[in-house]
Amino acid sequence: PGSIDFDGKLMAPHVNIAVFARGINLHLQTRAYFDDEQARNEDCPIFNAVPSVTRRSTLLAVKEEGGDKPRYRFDIYLQGDNETVFFDF
């Protein structure tokens, strides 16, 4: 993924994710931003629309070492202290 124009500003590289689960009437929407794109994340209007820095961290996929291809870990929490930020688009 690359940067995408959003109303004249560039969004940071990200992956859109939809979560479907039993007991959830409507799917949940979130995004995974890449922790090694810090400068782009700081300029992204959607990432920074989340007012809490702590909550924003739930949107970061963490790069893991090893292997011959890039690999990122992104955990989704549906509730609790580390609940992932979900968007209502």
C-alpha positions as CSV (number, residue, x, y, z in Angstrom):
1,P,0.0,0.0,0.0
2,G,1.1,3.5,-0.7
3,S,-0.1,7.0,0.3
4,I,-3.5,8.0,-0.9
5,D,-4.9,11.5,-1.4
6,F,-7.7,12.5,1.0
7,D,-9.1,15.9,0.4
8,G,-5.7,17.4,-0.6
9,K,-3.7,15.6,2.1
10,L,-1.9,12.3,1.9
11,M,-3.1,9.4,4.1
12,A,-0.4,7.1,5.4
13,P,0.0,3.6,3.9
14,H,-2.6,1.4,5.6
15,V,-4.8,-1.7,5.1
16,N,-8.5,-1.5,5.6
17,I,-9.9,-4.3,7.8
18,A,-13.5,-5.5,8.3
19,V,-14.3,-7.8,11.3
20,F,-17.3,-10.1,11.1
21,A,-18.2,-12.1,14.1
22,R,-21.2,-13.9,15.7
23,G,-23.0,-11.5,18.0
24,I,-22.0,-8.4,16.0
25,N,-24.9,-7.2,13.9
26,L,-22.8,-4.9,11.7
27,H,-19.2,-5.6,10.7
28,L,-16.5,-3.5,12.4
29,Q,-14.1,-1.4,10.4
30,T,-10.6,-0.5,11.4
31,R,-7.2,0.1,9.7
32,A,-3.8,-1.2,10.2
33,Y,-1.1,1.5,9.8
34,F,2.6,0.5,9.8
35,D,4.8,1.3,12.7
36,D,7.8,1.9,10.5
37,E,6.0,4.7,8.6
38,Q,6.1,7.1,11.6
39,A,6.6,10.3,9.6
40,R,3.7,9.5,7.2
41,N,1.5,8.4,10.2
42,E,2.1,11.8,11.9
43,D,0.8,13.6,8.8
44,C,-2.2,11.3,8.1
45,P,-5.5,13.1,8.6
46,I,-7.5,9.9,9.4
47,F,-4.9,8.4,11.8
48,N,-4.7,11.7,13.7
49,A,-8.5,12.1,13.8
50,V,-8.2,9.7,16.8
51,P,-7.7,12.2,19.6
52,S,-5.8,9.9,22.0
53,V,-2.2,8.9,21.3
54,T,-2.8,5.8,23.4
55,R,-5.8,4.8,21.3
56,R,-4.0,5.6,18.0
57,S,-1.4,3.0,19.0
58,T,-4.1,0.3,18.6
59,L,-4.0,1.0,14.9
60,L,-0.3,0.2,14.5
61,A,0.9,-3.0,12.9
62,V,4.3,-3.8,14.4
63,K,7.1,-5.0,12.1
64,E,8.6,-8.3,13.1
65,E,12.1,-9.4,12.2
66,G,12.9,-12.7,10.5
67,G,12.1,-14.2,7.2
68,D,12.9,-12.9,3.7
69,K,9.7,-10.8,3.4
70,P,8.3,-8.0,5.6
71,R,6.0,-9.3,8.3
72,Y,3.8,-7.3,10.6
73,R,1.7,-8.2,13.6
74,F,-1.7,-6.6,14.1
75,D,-3.8,-7.7,17.1
76,I,-7.5,-6.8,17.2
77,Y,-9.2,-6.4,20.6
78,L,-13.0,-6.2,20.6
79,Q,-13.1,-4.9,24.2
80,G,-11.0,-4.1,27.2
81,D,-8.1,-1.7,27.9
82,N,-6.5,-2.3,24.6
83,E,-9.7,-2.2,22.5
84,T,-8.9,-1.5,18.9
85,V,-10.2,1.8,17.4
86,F,-13.1,1.1,15.1
87,F,-14.3,3.6,12.5
88,D,-17.9,4.4,11.5
89,F,-17.4,5.2,7.8
